[in-house]
Amino acid sequence: MTKFFLKILIFLYFWPSLSQAEPWLASKYSTNCAACHSPGRINREPKKRDCTLSCQGCHVDPDGGGMRNAYGKWNSQRWLKSFNAKGWIHGKKTPAPRAMQPYASKYRKIARPKKYSKKARKRYKKGGRSSLASVNKYIPGDSKAYDKYRDDGWKYDAKSDREFISFLTKQDPYWVENSNKTLTNAELRFFIISNSGDQGPATRSVGYAEDTGIGAMAMDLGLRFKPIRDTGLSVVLQHRYLNSPYITEWNAILNASLVRSAFVMYDKLPYATYVKAGIYRPMFGNMNPNHRALREVLAFGYTNPAGGDGEVQARGPGAGSAVVRYEGLSVGSSPNVPFANIHYLTDTGRSGITDGSTGFVGNAGLRFVTLGANALASFWFTESPDGRKKNMFALAFGGTYKKLVANFEYLGFDEEFAPGLANKGGVITLETRYRVYKESHVQLAFAYSNTNRTQTAGSAVDLSLGYRMFVLSGLDVDLAYWYQTNDDTSSGDSDLTKWSSVQLQTHFYF
């Protein structure tokens, strides 16, 4: 039965089928030191450490989303999966705990495991980097066999770079991240979606159609190039092909595309500090990869300026978060627990929703190993050439307890659709995930805003229930039911719209 199930899912991958930042994964893997690299590495002096639970730990772009760096790929290949399939090119075996590793006996007494196997001792080859011992069985990503209490090599700081390198296995992502000139990424997403319910402006604002769609949704291709090997200088290019699942032609996804990001970055400054410049979407609060989510529609939907005859036009329909990006210059840092970044932005003129605005966006937060606890504060201050201001702030908190991961966010906005005329409001979002079988989760999310989806008087609700399984390394399947309402009271009377969606998406990434 299991083999049949896998064959069906692999078949779905070969259909023409985006990765966004998913901060909950950082909480989930916070207690597992081997989730990012070979178990039991010794540490480096603080100013040289790259260890962090922020987006910078797993993504090429420190703001999160898009291409995974070598550490992010290590995680997805070895941990973020429920099954192994022979011949699956993206899959790797899960590393064994440090006590079973052949290099365990090499640690100085202060950093050695309390007990290590005879097999490990026998396999260790003096004077050379060891191969990584692995296990065939499923191990949950939050396993205690890999936490800071069982695996305390991090307590010891290497006396030199040479000593630090001598403890790395041949497979450790350190070598890929620092030695390879190029890193590539590809993602494909295939949707089956069925909508039903009321029709109205609110449904158009989230790309709704009372219909069933089966087709490719998005495809991303990414390249990171290092002109000089073993340095922190990178050129990053990510291109996105977009489509509607209601357009079923197999090659329709090639008809519309855009530059998702294109920037130059240097990220080998002390205390995991980086600078970057180019085109990208800056970090702001807990970004939701679903562009139909309430917080994404309210924060990044279309806003129309005054018409040519001076008539004020209110916020129009559209979920803009799928295409938003700015030209920017950024500096940030993530020295272990705290992280912070600030961006100077100006409009790219290419996304269709930005309007020549310039300004600043900033984030400051904390991410802890204990309980995966995290907190984030974000601000957004931009202004268009005709004087329309957009001010937003977000406060987010989250953590994990055993098999449960939860994140909460409040996002407030004050956005002018004409000089001196603004829409104000806020949206709360609560997302919970509970692991039920291997790397599969029941997902429950709720969001409420004190304005409708066009930021005018009224209210809106999102409620979703779903089941998501990371089946193989680089392949996950997500089945979800969405119920959404929009109550528009801007005319004085209530105009309530209700609709629902059932969607199945297959996501392949490598």
Secondary structure, 3 states (H helix, E strand, C coil): CHHHHHHHHHHHHCCCCCCCCCCHHHHHCCCCHHHCCCCCCCECCHHHCCCECCHHHCECCCCCCCCECHHHHHHHHHCCCCCCCCCCCCCCCEECCHHHCCCHHHCCHHHCCCCCCHHHHHHCCCCCCCCCCEECCCCCCCCHHHCCCCCCHHHCECCCHHHHHHCCCCCCHHHHHHHCCEEEEEEEEEEEEEEEECCCHHHHCCCCCCCEEEEEEEEEEEEEECCCCCCCEEEEEEEEEECCCCCCCCCHHHCEEEEEEEEEEEEEEHHHEEEEEEEECCCCCCCCCCCCCHHHHHHHCCCCCCCCCCCCCCCCCCCHHHCCCEEEEEEEECCECEEEEEEEEEECCCCCCCCCCEEEEEEEEEECCHHHCEEEEEEEEEECCCCCEEEEEEEEEEEEECCEEEEEEEEEEEEEEECCEEEEEEEEEEEEEEEEECCEEEEEEEEEEEECCCCCEEEEEEEEEEEEEEEECCEEEEEEEEEEEEEECCCCCCEEEEEEEEEEEEEEEC
